[in-house]
Amino acid sequence: MSKISIYSETDPLEAIILHPPGPEVENMTPKNAERALYSDILNLAVARKEYNQLECLLQQITNTYRVCDLLKDILISVEVKEKIVKKTCYNERRPDLVNFLMDQDPSELSRLLIQGVPQVRDTLTNYLSDENFALRPLHNFFFTRDAAMAIHDKVIIGKMANKVRDREALIMESIFSYHPKLKSQTIIAEDTDLSGGKIYIEGGDVLVAREDILLIGIGSRTTTQGVDYIMNQIRQEKRNFHIIIQELPVKPESFIHLDMVFTLLDKHTCMLYEPLILQPNKYETVHMELDNGKVKSIRTVENIPEILSKLGMELHPTYCGGKSDTNIQEREQWHSGANFFAVGPGKIIGYSRNINTIENLNQNGFEVLKARDLLNGQYNLDDYDRYVITIDGSELSRGGGGVRCMTMPLSRKSVN
């Protein structure tokens, strides 16, 4: 595997971690969907077909690794296995499951930690319990972006805003700490800062714009204390650095992360949701400048593209939902119309359902290629300098995220 190396959102992709949706997505009912952070129940059979397009496509482009396989690899070690099992069981108040889980082989234990441990109805309490699982399934884990994020040569483990996702972070922390081919410097946020505020950090809110520029969203999933925590890690590098913070609406839920309203497509092009990013509104954009490890200035700026331009990163905007109709913009933003993932400069992947967004990209020089046609050998990606590959995403998008949400890059090749 490549060492951790992420200095841009758009440099050529070298390695990535994925997690295809499995039975953990199907083990959901209307009663627990909201607790699982869903507004609806996904059809697993359809979601799997859609995700398979993405995974097969990425396998042709870069090195891909699955969470379940990496987890299985590290569970071969009895010492690591014991650490993960005990931490999981004690965190989730099920110490009674330690012996059962320790008896499982690495493959089965990997499955149970992700898909959940069914409740055994062997006591009156368990028999009458509304819970179907002693350890709950990780319904959100196919959004691998949130639980761990690579920044430069380090990995920050997400401090999730909702406890139902804590085990995702534990699994990713364990993979990066113990996998023999993936050992890296991991940074794990503490529960609170000195002022007592909650530190929450999720990967969907963190974009590496340039080696010296981070973009971070704050809202329902990442807090100001989370930004301060990242800042304190960055300032240790003792050089000039910029952090640009975008305040996000708490509702509706489609605004949960910055990458739902702003993504980078190449060094000079971005995708944005115009009403929030460019139009006047109450949500602030803040520029923090660090100089040799110290905060040099903090000030409110007009918007993300404006401050990036002043920092020498001139961006041409493309528009989520196009520019003609605000209702269309809202509809396509809801279905992750701004959430694109770059496999290289000007080489991006997104959902085909957002037809006005895709049309706007095409008008701005992106060739539109269907994933199914590429997988059938009808196109050669080397023939195109700029393209958007569209995957079927009618079901996946109902989970509340797009292609960037479903991908955790490990390494990108630096391009001058």
C-alpha positions as CSV (number, residue, x, y, z in Angstrom):
1,M,0.0,0.0,0.0
2,S,1.0,3.6,-0.5
3,K,1.9,5.7,2.5
4,I,-0.6,8.3,3.5
5,S,-0.2,11.3,1.2
6,I,-3.1,13.7,0.7
7,Y,-2.1,17.3,-0.2
8,S,-5.0,18.1,-2.5
9,E,-8.6,17.1,-3.3
10,T,-7.9,16.5,-7.0
11,D,-4.4,15.1,-7.6
12,P,-4.3,11.6,-9.3
13,L,-5.7,9.0,-6.9
14,E,-3.3,6.2,-5.9
15,A,-5.2,4.3,-3.2
16,I,-8.6,4.4,-1.5
17,I,-10.6,2.6,1.2
18,L,-14.2,1.6,0.5
19,H,-17.0,-0.2,2.3
20,P,-19.9,-1.6,0.1
21,P,-23.3,-1.4,1.9
22,G,-24.2,-4.8,3.3
23,P,-26.9,-6.4,5.6
24,E,-26.2,-3.6,8.2
25,V,-28.1,-1.3,5.9
26,E,-31.0,-3.7,5.6
27,N,-31.2,-4.3,9.3
28,M,-33.2,-1.2,9.8
29,T,-36.9,-0.6,10.5
30,P,-39.1,2.5,10.4
31,K,-38.7,2.6,14.2
32,N,-34.9,2.9,14.3
33,A,-34.3,4.7,11.0
34,E,-34.1,8.1,12.5
35,R,-31.8,6.9,15.3
36,A,-29.6,5.4,12.5
37,L,-29.5,8.9,10.9
38,Y,-31.7,8.0,7.9
39,S,-34.9,9.6,6.8
40,D,-35.9,6.5,4.9
41,I,-35.1,2.8,4.5
42,L,-32.8,1.8,1.6
43,N,-33.4,-1.1,-0.7
44,L,-30.2,-3.0,-0.2
45,A,-30.4,-5.0,-3.5
46,V,-30.6,-1.8,-5.5
47,A,-28.0,0.1,-3.4
48,R,-25.6,-2.7,-3.9
49,K,-25.9,-2.7,-7.6
50,E,-25.3,1.1,-7.7
51,Y,-22.3,0.9,-5.3
52,N,-20.9,-2.0,-7.4
53,Q,-20.7,0.4,-10.3
54,L,-18.6,2.8,-8.2
55,E,-16.3,0.1,-6.8
56,C,-15.7,-1.6,-10.2
57,L,-15.0,1.8,-11.7
58,L,-12.5,2.7,-9.0
59,Q,-10.8,-0.7,-9.3
60,Q,-10.0,0.2,-12.9
61,I,-8.5,3.5,-11.9
62,T,-6.7,3.0,-8.6
63,N,-5.8,0.6,-5.8
64,T,-8.9,-0.2,-3.7
65,Y,-9.2,-1.7,-0.3
66,R,-12.3,-2.8,1.7
67,V,-12.8,-2.0,5.4
68,C,-13.9,-5.5,6.1
69,D,-10.7,-7.1,4.6
70,L,-8.4,-4.6,6.4
71,L,-10.3,-5.3,9.7
72,K,-10.0,-9.0,9.2
73,D,-6.3,-8.7,8.7
74,I,-5.6,-7.0,12.0
75,L,-8.0,-9.3,13.9
76,I,-5.5,-12.2,13.3
77,S,-3.5,-10.8,16.2
78,V,-5.0,-12.0,19.5
79,E,-3.7,-8.9,21.2
80,V,-5.3,-6.5,18.7
81,K,-8.5,-8.6,18.7
82,E,-8.8,-8.3,22.5
83,K,-8.2,-4.6,22.4
84,I,-10.9,-4.0,19.8
85,V,-13.4,-6.4,21.4
86,K,-13.1,-5.1,24.9
87,K,-13.2,-1.4,23.8
88,T,-16.3,-2.1,21.7
89,C,-18.1,-4.0,24.4
90,Y,-17.3,-1.6,27.3
91,N,-18.0,1.5,25.2
92,E,-21.4,0.1,24.3
93,R,-22.2,-1.4,27.7
94,R,-22.2,-5.0,26.7
95,P,-19.3,-6.6,28.6
96,D,-21.2,-9.8,28.5
97,L,-20.4,-10.2,24.8
98,V,-16.6,-10.2,25.3
99,N,-16.2,-14.0,25.5
100,F,-18.6,-14.6,22.6
101,L,-16.8,-12.2,20.3
102,M,-13.3,-13.4,21.3
103,D,-14.3,-16.9,20.3
104,Q,-15.0,-15.8,16.7
105,D,-12.5,-16.2,13.9
106,P,-11.2,-13.0,12.3
107,S,-13.6,-13.2,9.3
108,E,-16.7,-13.7,11.4
109,L,-15.7,-11.2,14.0
110,S,-15.1,-8.6,11.2
111,R,-18.6,-9.3,9.9
112,L,-20.2,-9.0,13.4
113,L,-18.5,-5.8,14.3
114,I,-19.9,-4.2,11.2
115,Q,-23.2,-6.0,10.7
116,G,-24.1,-6.2,14.4
117,V,-24.7,-9.0,16.9
118,P,-28.3,-10.2,17.1
119,Q,-30.0,-10.1,20.4
120,V,-30.3,-13.5,22.1
121,R,-33.7,-13.8,23.8
122,D,-32.4,-15.9,26.7
123,T,-33.5,-13.7,29.5
124,L,-36.8,-12.0,30.3
125,T,-35.1,-8.6,29.8
126,N,-33.8,-9.6,26.4
127,Y,-37.1,-11.2,25.5
128,L,-39.0,-8.1,26.2
129,S,-36.4,-5.7,24.7
130,D,-37.3,-3.6,21.7
131,E,-33.7,-4.0,20.5
132,N,-33.1,-6.6,17.9
133,F,-29.3,-6.4,18.3
134,A,-27.0,-6.6,21.2
135,L,-24.4,-4.7,19.2
136,R,-26.2,-2.4,16.7
137,P,-25.3,-2.6,13.0
138,L,-23.2,0.2,11.5
139,H,-25.9,1.5,9.1
140,N,-23.8,4.5,8.0
141,F,-20.4,2.8,7.4
142,F,-20.6,2.9,3.6
143,F,-20.0,6.6,4.1
144,T,-16.3,5.8,4.9
145,R,-15.3,9.5,4.5
146,D,-16.5,10.5,8.0
147,A,-14.7,8.1,10.3
148,A,-11.2,8.9,9.2
149,M,-9.6,11.7,7.0
150,A,-6.1,11.9,5.6
151,I,-4.5,15.3,5.8
152,H,-1.0,15.4,4.4
153,D,0.9,12.4,5.9
154,K,-1.4,11.9,8.9
155,V,-4.8,10.4,9.6
156,I,-7.3,12.2,11.8
157,I,-9.8,9.8,13.3
158,G,-13.3,11.3,13.3
159,K,-15.0,12.2,16.5
160,M,-18.5,11.5,15.4
161,A,-21.4,13.8,16.4
162,N,-23.7,10.8,16.9
163,K,-22.7,7.9,19.2
164,V,-24.3,5.4,16.8
165,R,-21.2,5.9,14.7
166,D,-18.5,5.6,17.4
167,R,-17.6,2.1,16.4
168,E,-16.9,3.2,12.9
169,A,-14.2,5.5,14.2
170,L,-12.8,2.8,16.5
171,I,-12.5,0.4,13.5
172,M,-10.8,2.9,11.4
173,E,-8.5,3.9,14.2
174,S,-7.5,0.2,14.7
175,I,-6.9,-0.3,11.0
176,F,-4.6,2.6,10.7
177,S,-2.8,1.8,14.0
178,Y,-2.3,-1.9,13.5
179,H,-2.4,-3.0,9.9
180,P,1.1,-4.0,8.9
181,K,0.9,-2.3,5.5
182,L,-0.9,0.7,6.7
183,K,0.6,1.9,9.9
184,S,0.5,5.6,10.0
185,Q,0.4,8.5,12.4
186,T,-3.1,8.7,13.7
187,I,-4.5,11.7,15.5
188,I,-7.5,11.0,17.9
189,A,-9.5,13.9,19.2
190,E,-10.2,14.1,22.9
191,D,-13.8,14.2,24.1
192,T,-13.6,17.8,25.3
193,D,-11.4,20.8,25.0
194,L,-10.3,23.0,27.9
195,S,-13.4,25.1,27.8
196,G,-15.6,22.1,28.1
197,G,-17.0,22.3,24.5
198,K,-17.6,19.2,22.5
199,I,-15.1,18.3,19.9
200,Y,-16.8,16.8,16.8
201,I,-15.0,16.3,13.5
202,E,-16.3,14.3,10.5
203,G,-14.5,13.8,7.2
204,G,-17.3,15.2,5.0
205,D,-16.5,18.6,6.5
206,V,-12.8,18.6,5.8
207,L,-11.3,19.4,2.3
208,V,-7.6,19.7,1.5
209,A,-7.7,22.6,-1.0
210,R,-4.0,23.0,-1.3
211,E,-0.9,21.9,0.7
212,D,-1.3,25.1,2.8
213,I,-5.1,25.5,2.7
214,L,-7.8,23.5,4.5
215,L,-11.6,24.1,4.1
216,I,-13.7,23.0,7.0
217,G,-17.5,23.2,7.5
218,I,-19.1,23.7,10.9
219,G,-22.7,22.8,11.6
220,S,-24.5,19.7,12.9
221,R,-21.5,17.3,12.5
222,T,-18.3,19.4,13.1
223,T,-18.0,22.0,15.9
224,T,-15.9,25.1,16.3
225,Q,-14.0,23.1,19.0
226,G,-13.3,20.5,16.3
227,V,-11.9,23.1,14.0
228,D,-9.7,24.4,16.9
229,Y,-8.5,20.9,17.5
230,I,-7.4,20.5,13.8
231,M,-5.8,23.9,14.0
232,N,-3.7,22.8,16.9
233,Q,-2.5,19.8,15.0
234,I,-1.6,22.0,11.9
235,R,0.2,24.7,13.9
236,Q,2.7,22.1,15.0
237,E,4.1,22.2,11.4
238,K,5.4,25.7,12.1
239,R,4.7,27.2,8.7
240,N,2.3,29.5,7.0
241,F,-1.2,27.9,6.8
242,H,-4.7,28.9,6.0
243,I,-8.0,27.4,7.4
244,I,-11.2,28.6,5.8
245,I,-14.4,27.8,7.7
246,Q,-17.8,27.7,6.3
247,E,-20.8,27.9,8.6
248,L,-23.6,25.5,7.5
249,P,-27.3,25.3,8.3
250,V,-28.3,22.7,10.9
251,K,-31.4,22.0,8.9
252,P,-32.4,20.5,6.4
253,E,-30.3,17.4,6.8
254,S,-28.9,17.7,3.3
255,F,-26.5,20.3,4.6
256,I,-24.8,18.0,7.1
257,H,-21.3,18.4,5.7
258,L,-19.4,21.0,3.6
259,D,-18.9,18.6,0.8
260,M,-22.7,18.6,0.3
261,V,-22.5,22.3,-0.9
262,F,-18.9,22.6,-2.1
263,T,-16.3,20.3,-3.7
264,L,-13.2,20.8,-5.8
265,L,-13.0,19.4,-9.3
266,D,-9.5,20.4,-10.3
267,K,-7.0,23.1,-9.2
268,H,-9.1,25.8,-10.9
269,T,-12.7,24.5,-10.9
270,C,-15.2,23.9,-8.1
271,M,-18.8,22.7,-7.7
272,L,-20.9,24.7,-5.4
273,Y,-24.5,25.2,-4.2
274,E,-25.0,28.9,-5.1
275,P,-27.6,30.0,-2.6
276,L,-25.3,29.1,0.3
277,I,-21.8,29.7,-1.1
278,L,-22.3,32.8,-3.2
279,Q,-25.5,34.5,-2.4
280,P,-25.8,36.8,0.7
281,N,-27.0,34.9,3.7
282,K,-26.5,34.6,7.5
283,Y,-23.9,31.9,7.4
284,E,-20.4,33.2,7.9
285,T,-17.2,32.3,6.1
286,V,-14.2,32.8,8.2
287,H,-10.5,32.9,7.3
288,M,-7.9,31.9,9.9
289,E,-4.2,32.4,9.0
290,L,-1.5,30.7,10.9
291,D,2.1,31.9,10.7
292,N,4.9,29.7,12.1
293,G,2.5,27.9,14.5
294,K,0.7,31.0,15.8
295,V,-2.7,32.4,14.8
296,K,-1.9,35.5,12.8
297,S,-5.5,36.6,12.1
298,I,-9.1,35.5,12.2
299,R,-11.6,37.5,10.1
300,T,-14.9,37.1,8.3
301,V,-14.7,37.1,4.5
302,E,-17.2,37.3,1.7
303,N,-17.2,33.6,0.5
304,I,-15.0,30.6,-0.2
305,P,-14.1,31.4,-3.8
306,E,-13.3,35.0,-3.0
307,I,-10.8,34.2,-0.2
308,L,-9.2,31.4,-2.2
309,S,-8.7,33.8,-5.1
310,K,-6.8,36.1,-2.8
311,L,-4.7,33.2,-1.8
312,G,-3.8,32.6,-5.4
313,M,-6.3,29.8,-6.0
314,E,-8.6,31.2,-8.6
315,L,-11.6,29.0,-9.1
316,H,-14.2,28.8,-11.9
317,P,-17.5,27.8,-10.4
318,T,-19.9,25.1,-11.7
319,Y,-23.4,25.0,-10.2
320,C,-25.3,22.3,-8.4
321,G,-28.7,22.2,-10.1
322,G,-27.6,24.6,-12.8
323,K,-28.3,28.4,-12.6
324,S,-31.8,28.8,-14.0
325,D,-34.2,27.6,-11.2
326,T,-33.7,27.7,-7.4
327,N,-36.2,24.8,-6.9
328,I,-34.1,22.6,-9.1
329,Q,-31.0,23.7,-7.2
330,E,-32.6,22.7,-3.9
331,R,-33.8,19.3,-5.3
332,E,-30.4,18.4,-6.7
333,Q,-28.5,19.6,-3.6
334,W,-30.8,17.4,-1.5
335,H,-29.7,14.4,-3.6
336,S,-25.9,15.2,-3.3
337,G,-25.7,17.2,-6.5
338,A,-22.6,19.1,-5.2
339,N,-20.9,16.0,-3.8
340,F,-18.4,15.0,-6.5
341,F,-15.2,13.0,-6.0
342,A,-12.1,13.6,-8.1
343,V,-9.9,10.7,-9.2
344,G,-7.6,13.2,-10.9
345,P,-7.6,16.9,-12.0
346,G,-10.8,17.4,-13.9
347,K,-11.7,13.7,-13.7
348,I,-14.7,13.3,-11.4
349,I,-17.5,10.9,-10.4
350,G,-21.1,11.8,-9.3
351,Y,-24.7,10.7,-9.5
352,S,-26.5,10.6,-12.8
353,R,-29.8,11.5,-11.3
354,N,-28.7,15.2,-10.9
355,I,-29.3,16.0,-14.6
356,N,-29.1,19.8,-14.4
357,T,-25.8,19.6,-12.5
358,I,-24.4,17.2,-15.0
359,E,-25.6,19.4,-17.9
360,N,-23.9,22.4,-16.3
361,L,-20.6,20.4,-16.0
362,N,-20.9,19.5,-19.7
363,Q,-21.4,23.1,-20.6
364,N,-18.1,23.8,-18.7
365,G,-16.1,21.3,-20.7
366,F,-16.6,18.0,-18.8
367,E,-17.3,15.1,-21.1
368,V,-20.2,13.1,-19.7
369,L,-19.5,9.3,-19.5
370,K,-21.8,6.7,-18.1
371,A,-20.2,4.2,-15.7
372,R,-22.1,1.3,-17.2
373,D,-20.7,2.1,-20.6
374,L,-17.2,2.4,-19.3
375,L,-17.5,-0.9,-17.5
376,N,-18.7,-2.5,-20.8
377,G,-15.6,-1.2,-22.5
378,Q,-17.2,1.4,-24.7
379,Y,-14.8,4.2,-23.6
380,N,-11.2,4.6,-22.7
381,L,-10.6,7.1,-20.0
382,D,-7.2,8.0,-21.4
383,D,-8.9,9.5,-24.4
384,Y,-10.4,12.3,-22.2
385,D,-8.7,15.2,-20.4
386,R,-11.8,16.3,-18.4
387,Y,-14.8,14.1,-17.7
388,V,-17.6,13.4,-15.3
389,I,-18.5,9.7,-14.8
390,T,-22.1,9.3,-13.8
391,I,-23.1,6.3,-11.6
392,D,-26.6,5.2,-10.9
393,G,-27.5,6.7,-7.5
394,S,-31.2,6.8,-7.0
395,E,-31.1,4.5,-4.0
396,L,-27.6,5.4,-2.6
397,S,-28.5,9.1,-2.6
398,R,-31.4,8.4,-0.2
399,G,-28.9,7.5,2.4
400,G,-27.9,11.2,2.5
401,G,-24.5,11.3,0.8
402,G,-22.7,11.2,-2.6
403,V,-19.6,9.7,-4.1
404,R,-17.2,11.8,-2.0
405,C,-19.0,10.6,1.1
406,M,-18.4,7.0,0.2
407,T,-14.7,7.2,-0.4
408,M,-11.7,7.5,1.9
409,P,-8.5,8.3,-0.1
410,L,-5.2,7.2,1.3
411,S,-2.8,8.6,-1.3
412,R,-2.7,11.0,-4.2
413,K,0.2,11.6,-6.6
414,S,1.5,15.1,-6.3
415,V,1.2,17.2,-9.4
416,N,2.9,20.5,-9.9
